[in-house]
Amino acid sequence: MDKTLQLNPNEVVAYIGKRPVDFTREDLLRFIQAKGIRMIDFMYPAEDGRVKTLNFTVNSLAYAETVLTSGERVDGSSLFPSFVEAGNSDLYVIPRYRTAFIDPFNPIPTLCFLCSFLQNNGEPFSCAPHATLIRAERVFEESTGLQFEAMGELEYYVIAPESPLFPASDQKGYHETEPFAKLNDFRRTCMDHIARAGGQIKYGHGEVGNFTLDGKVYEQQEIEFLPCPVDTAADQLLLAKWIIRNVAFQQGLDVSFAPKITTGKAGSGMHIHMRLMKDGKNVTLKEGGKLSDEARRAIAGLMQMAPSITAFGNKNPTSYFRLVPHQEAPTNVCWGDCNRSALVRVPLGWSTGKDMAASVNPAEKPVQQDAHAKQTFEMRSPDCSADIYQLMAGLCVAARIGLEMDPAEALAIADAKYVDMDIHKPENAARLKSLDALPTCCAESADCLEAARAVYESAGVFQPRMIDGVLHALREHNDAHLHEEARRDKALMKHLVKKFFYCG
């Protein structure tokens, strides 16, 4: 049996015995009948980035087949008010079979699917974020001959009543365990539910941020995923946020994915790791464990497009309170190896050439290991205010642009933007000054997107109406001078935190 299917926690996968991408309608109808499924839920993100749900009762096997075959009509003008007019607003929602999972929260046996939006001609709805990502993925492969894979890191705060026992150390929560960390069981429950819903999790842990405020403890956590096709990576992040919020609600806790909750404490990001694949192999590294030219050219594209990518990845004013020095968040356009002050970080890889497990376990015989599969490069600016699908599509476009450049030009850009230092140390002030800065507010981000929109619209990836909608939403915040105002007025910062506490 395929080892990727053995021990799979998704009940649908375990029963059908196939990779999700190979599911058929007949497989799912067999599962519905065998498991006594009484409801089917369609789930999809709207323009606000949150999951929406449509419920069906399984009246009969014939009706279940109709639901899975024909989908249903929905009001597109309510879901996408910037892109769909009420006078011609019907859209189809059609389930993507590979996303099937059992709802962990509904006591009624319910089979859930993420859905795609189609127009009245049966073609994908061009302004749907998922359809945008699919186009970005397709154009990337057609242009470069490579596949673009990704995975995300979800950072968030869990909030509970403060306990006097074993108080945690302020801003020292990284990998903290019980009893100093009080909410690790919450994260474990979330991880189990996410895995059962099809999420391919790498690991979870406590993050740096923890503090107490108004009688409550705020513990920062992170769940990181494994690399996979970029559209699947986006699906997993969307569902993970939905699951984390529901577990919190069930347990009487609160959760925030907001990029910044209070000044002076760690903000929450949504870092995106990327890798380049060809014929099933990771080509991010070349022989000798060095970053490949293809990866460096893709990074050059990220450097070129970084200011405008914030329009997809940093969508509310508190996003820019996180992008400040000395908070392990980027402020300038640069990249480096193992460098958390850089915008793009190339994490430590497994390129030692040694079997490290054998070196610490004498009973093991050393074996030759291939280090290439694990290597990624990481974009550190995004946070959970992002539309996950727009963000992934934007990163895909940026990496493609780097690979489409003249190779010598792209490599020169990569070399010019490389840093091997903490750029925020006083002795590195000159190097910091030489680097372009990221936008400092939504208004600046909108200007950067407007200047670069032709790149995103090229090859039909982003629709002009979508770009118009993003620009309008960013400029509506009217936040050009918000940083200065919030420094003078603490009440304003509290107001902003409250307003965007449940963002994304």
VOKOLRO-731577 format. One record per residue (C-alpha): z, y, x; residue in one letter. Coordinates in steps of 0.2 Angstrom, whole numbers, padded with zeros to 4 digits, always signed. Layout:
<atoms>
ZYXA
...
</atoms>
This chain:
<atoms>
+0000+0000+0000M
-0004+0018+0006D
+0012+0024+0015K
+0010+0041+0007T
+0013+0033-0010L
+0028+0022-0005Q
+0045+0030-0010L
+0036+0044-0019N
+0049+0052-0030P
+0036+0058-0044N
+0038+0046-0058E
+0020+0048-0063V
+0013+0044-0045V
+0025+0029-0044A
+0019+0021-0060Y
+0000+0024-0059I
+0000+0020-0040G
-0013+0032-0035K
-0014+0048-0026R
-0012+0062-0038P
-0030+0069-0034V
-0036+0052-0040D
-0028+0052-0057F
-0039+0049-0072T
-0036+0053-0091R
-0035+0034-0094E
-0021+0033-0081D
-0011+0047-0089L
-0013+0040-0107L
-0007+0023-0101R
+0008+0032-0093F
+0011+0042-0109I
+0011+0026-0120Q
+0022+0015-0107A
+0035+0029-0105K
+0037+0035-0123G
+0031+0052-0119I
+0034+0063-0134R
+0028+0080-0128M
+0015+0087-0117I
+0018+0104-0109D
+0004+0115-0102F
+0010+0127-0088M
+0001+0142-0080Y
+0005+0158-0071P
-0001+0174-0080A
-0004+0191-0072E
+0015+0194-0070D
+0016+0179-0058G
+0028+0169-0069R
+0025+0152-0077V
+0020+0152-0095K
+0021+0136-0106T
+0012+0129-0121L
+0020+0114-0130N
+0012+0099-0139F
+0020+0086-0149T
+0012+0069-0146V
+0008+0064-0164N
-0003+0050-0159S
-0011+0042-0143L
-0028+0050-0151A
-0020+0067-0151Y
-0013+0065-0133A
-0031+0061-0128E
-0038+0076-0137T
-0025+0087-0128V
-0029+0080-0111L
-0048+0081-0115T
-0051+0098-0123S
-0036+0108-0118G
-0032+0123-0130E
-0036+0141-0133R
-0024+0155-0128V
-0024+0174-0129D
-0030+0180-0113G
-0027+0198-0117S
-0008+0194-0118S
-0008+0184-0102L
-0020+0196-0092F
-0019+0213-0099P
-0027+0221-0085S
-0042+0210-0085F
-0045+0204-0103V
-0049+0215-0118E
-0042+0211-0135A
-0059+0211-0143G
-0065+0196-0133N
-0049+0188-0127S
-0049+0169-0130D
-0048+0158-0115L
-0047+0139-0113Y
-0032+0131-0104V
-0037+0114-0096I
-0024+0103-0088P
-0027+0098-0069R
-0022+0080-0070Y
-0016+0079-0052R
-0002+0091-0056T
+0007+0079-0069A
+0026+0077-0068F
+0040+0074-0080I
+0050+0089-0085D
+0067+0087-0077P
+0076+0099-0089F
+0069+0094-0107N
+0079+0079-0115P
+0064+0075-0124I
+0052+0065-0113P
+0039+0078-0108T
+0024+0076-0097L
+0019+0093-0089C
+0003+0099-0081F
-0002+0115-0072L
-0018+0122-0080C
-0034+0131-0076S
-0041+0145-0086F
-0059+0144-0092L
-0070+0156-0101Q
-0080+0154-0117N
-0095+0147-0108N
-0084+0134-0100G
-0085+0142-0083E
-0069+0146-0073P
-0061+0163-0079F
-0066+0174-0064S
-0050+0184-0063C
-0038+0170-0064A
-0028+0170-0048P
-0030+0151-0046H
-0049+0152-0048A
-0049+0166-0035T
-0040+0155-0023L
-0052+0140-0027I
-0067+0152-0023R
-0058+0158-0007A
-0055+0140-0001E
-0073+0135-0005R
-0081+0150+0004V
-0070+0147+0019F
-0076+0129+0021E
-0094+0134+0018E
-0093+0147+0031S
-0083+0139+0044T
-0085+0120+0042G
-0066+0120+0042L
-0053+0117+0029Q
-0039+0129+0026F
-0022+0122+0023E
-0005+0130+0021A
+0013+0128+0016M
+0027+0140+0011G
+0045+0144+0015E
+0055+0150+0000L
+0070+0161+0003E
+0082+0166-0010Y
+0100+0170-0014Y
+0111+0160-0025V
+0126+0170-0033I
+0142+0162-0039A
+0160+0168-0041P
+0169+0171-0025E
+0181+0158-0018S
+0196+0163-0007P
+0195+0146+0002L
+0185+0144+0018F
+0176+0161+0018P
+0159+0161+0026A
+0155+0173+0041S
+0145+0188+0035D
+0127+0185+0040Q
+0130+0169+0049K
+0124+0157+0035G
+0110+0149+0046Y
+0111+0130+0043H
+0130+0132+0037E
+0137+0117+0029T
+0152+0114+0018E
+0166+0120+0015P
+0160+0136+0022F
+0144+0135+0012A
+0148+0133-0006K
+0131+0130-0014L
+0122+0117-0004N
+0123+0104-0018D
+0114+0117-0028F
+0100+0117-0016R
+0100+0098-0015R
+0098+0096-0033T
+0083+0109-0033C
+0075+0099-0019M
+0076+0083-0029D
+0069+0090-0044H
+0055+0099-0034I
+0050+0082-0026A
+0050+0073-0043R
+0038+0087-0049A
+0026+0083-0034G
+0032+0096-0021G
+0030+0089-0004Q
+0046+0096+0004I
+0049+0097+0023K
+0067+0102+0023Y
+0080+0114+0015G
+0095+0123+0023H
+0106+0138+0022G
+0098+0154+0029E
+0106+0169+0038V
+0111+0179+0024G
+0128+0178+0016N
+0139+0191+0009F
+0152+0195-0004T
+0149+0210-0017L
+0159+0214-0033D
+0169+0198-0033G
+0153+0187-0030K
+0147+0177-0016V
+0129+0178-0011Y
+0122+0163-0001E
+0104+0163+0006Q
+0095+0147+0006Q
+0078+0141+0011E
+0066+0127+0006I
+0051+0123+0016E
+0036+0113+0012F
+0024+0102+0021L
+0006+0108+0024P
-0007+0103+0012C
-0023+0110+0004P
-0020+0129+0001V
-0022+0128-0018D
-0009+0113-0019T
+0002+0123-0008A
+0002+0138-0020A
+0005+0126-0035D
+0020+0119-0026Q
+0028+0136-0023L
+0025+0141-0041L
+0034+0126-0048L
+0048+0127-0035A
+0053+0144-0041K
+0052+0139-0059W
+0063+0124-0055I
+0076+0134-0044I
+0079+0146-0058R
+0081+0133-0071N
+0094+0123-0061V
+0103+0139-0058A
+0103+0143-0077F
+0109+0125-0081Q
+0123+0127-0068Q
+0129+0144-0073G
+0123+0152-0057L
+0111+0166-0054D
+0097+0166-0042V
+0086+0180-0035S
+0070+0179-0025F
+0070+0198-0023A
+0065+0204-0005P
+0080+0215-0003K
+0097+0215-0013I
+0107+0227-0002T
+0105+0237+0014T
+0111+0229+0030G
+0110+0211+0024K
+0096+0199+0027A
+0081+0200+0015G
+0072+0186+0008S
+0054+0182+0013G
+0041+0169+0008M
+0033+0165+0025H
+0016+0156+0024I
+0011+0144+0038H
-0007+0140+0040M
-0017+0127+0049R
-0036+0123+0052L
-0042+0106+0048M
-0059+0097+0052K
-0062+0079+0046D
-0044+0076+0042G
-0038+0082+0059K
-0028+0098+0064N
-0039+0109+0076V
-0026+0122+0078T
-0022+0116+0095L
-0034+0111+0109K
-0031+0099+0123E
-0016+0102+0133G
-0006+0108+0118G
-0013+0126+0119K
-0018+0136+0104L
-0037+0133+0100S
-0050+0147+0100D
-0053+0144+0082E
-0034+0147+0078A
-0034+0163+0089R
-0050+0169+0080R
-0042+0166+0063A
-0026+0175+0069I
-0038+0190+0074A
-0044+0190+0056G
-0026+0191+0050L
-0022+0205+0062M
-0037+0215+0055Q
-0033+0212+0037M
-0014+0212+0039A
-0010+0230+0031P
-0021+0226+0016S
-0013+0208+0014I
+0003+0217+0009T
-0005+0222-0007A
-0005+0204-0012F
+0011+0198-0003G
+0023+0213-0005N
+0021+0220-0023K
+0036+0230-0027N
+0046+0244-0018P
+0060+0233-0012T
+0048+0223-0002S
+0047+0238+0010Y
+0066+0239+0012F
+0065+0222+0019R
+0051+0226+0032L
+0062+0236+0044V
+0067+0233+0062P
+0081+0221+0067H
+0081+0210+0051Q
+0069+0196+0058E
+0055+0204+0047A
+0039+0211+0054P
+0035+0230+0055T
+0020+0230+0066N
+0003+0221+0067V
+0005+0209+0081C
+0007+0190+0085W
+0016+0179+0097G
+0023+0162+0102D
+0040+0158+0094C
+0043+0177+0091N
+0052+0182+0075R
+0049+0200+0078S
+0030+0198+0077A
+0020+0198+0061L
+0012+0181+0065V
+0022+0168+0074R
+0016+0152+0082V
+0031+0141+0080P
+0037+0129+0094L
+0026+0114+0093G
+0028+0096+0099W
+0018+0098+0115S
+0031+0092+0128T
+0021+0076+0131G
+0037+0066+0129K
+0045+0054+0116D
+0060+0065+0113M
+0068+0052+0101A
+0067+0039+0115A
+0075+0051+0127S
+0091+0052+0116V
+0090+0034+0109N
+0090+0022+0124P
+0086+0007+0113A
+0069+0014+0109E
+0054+0012+0120K
+0044+0028+0123P
+0027+0029+0114V
+0013+0041+0116Q
+0014+0054+0102Q
+0000+0066+0095D
+0007+0083+0094A
-0008+0091+0085H
-0004+0087+0067A
+0012+0098+0066K
+0006+0114+0073Q
+0004+0129+0062T
+0004+0148+0063F
+0015+0158+0052E
+0012+0175+0042M
+0030+0183+0040R
+0027+0198+0030S
+0025+0191+0012P
+0040+0189+0000D
+0042+0182-0018C
+0036+0197-0026S
+0019+0190-0022A
+0006+0183-0034D
+0006+0166-0024I
-0012+0163-0028Y
-0019+0180-0024Q
-0009+0180-0008L
-0015+0163-0002M
-0033+0169-0006A
-0031+0184+0004G
-0024+0175+0019L
-0039+0163+0017C
-0051+0177+0017V
-0043+0185+0032A
-0044+0169+0042A
-0062+0167+0037R
-0066+0185+0043I
-0059+0181+0060G
-0069+0165+0062L
-0085+0174+0056E
-0083+0188+0069M
-0092+0187+0086D
-0081+0174+0095P
-0078+0186+0110A
-0074+0200+0099E
-0061+0190+0089A
-0053+0183+0105L
-0052+0201+0112A
-0043+0207+0096I
-0031+0192+0097A
-0027+0196+0116D
-0024+0214+0112A
-0012+0211+0098K
-0002+0197+0107Y
+0016+0201+0111V
+0028+0190+0121D
+0044+0201+0118M
+0056+0208+0105D
+0046+0223+0101I
+0061+0232+0094H
+0071+0232+0110K
+0072+0250+0117P
+0064+0244+0133E
+0049+0239+0123N
+0046+0256+0114A
+0030+0259+0123A
+0022+0243+0117R
+0029+0245+0099L
+0021+0262+0099K
+0004+0255+0104S
+0004+0243+0089L
-0002+0247+0071D
+0012+0248+0058A
+0012+0239+0042L
+0013+0249+0026P
+0030+0257+0022T
+0028+0257+0003C
+0017+0251-0012C
+0007+0267-0011A
+0002+0264+0007E
-0002+0246+0003S
-0013+0251-0011A
-0023+0263+0001D
-0025+0249+0013C
-0032+0237+0000L
-0044+0250-0007E
-0051+0253+0011A
-0053+0235+0014A
-0058+0229-0004R
-0076+0226+0001A
-0070+0212+0012V
-0060+0203-0001Y
-0074+0205-0014E
-0087+0198-0002S
-0095+0182-0007A
-0088+0184-0024G
-0070+0179-0019V
-0060+0193-0027F
-0067+0201-0043Q
-0067+0220-0043P
-0057+0220-0059R
-0043+0210-0051M
-0043+0222-0036I
-0043+0237-0048D
-0028+0229-0057G
-0018+0226-0041V
-0021+0244-0035L
-0016+0251-0052H
+0000+0241-0052A
+0005+0246-0034L
+0002+0264-0037R
+0012+0264-0054E
+0028+0262-0043H
+0025+0280-0036N
+0036+0275-0021D
+0029+0286-0007A
+0046+0294-0003H
+0057+0281-0010L
+0065+0276+0007H
+0071+0293+0010E
+0078+0295-0007E
+0087+0279-0007A
+0095+0283+0010R
+0103+0298+0002R
+0106+0291-0015D
+0115+0274-0015K
+0114+0273-0034A
+0095+0273-0033L
+0096+0258-0022M
+0107+0249-0034K
+0094+0254-0048H
+0080+0247-0038L
+0089+0230-0035V
+0093+0228-0053K
+0075+0232-0058K
+0067+0220-0046F
+0081+0207-0046F
+0070+0194-0055Y
+0054+0198-0047C
+0040+0186-0045G
</atoms>
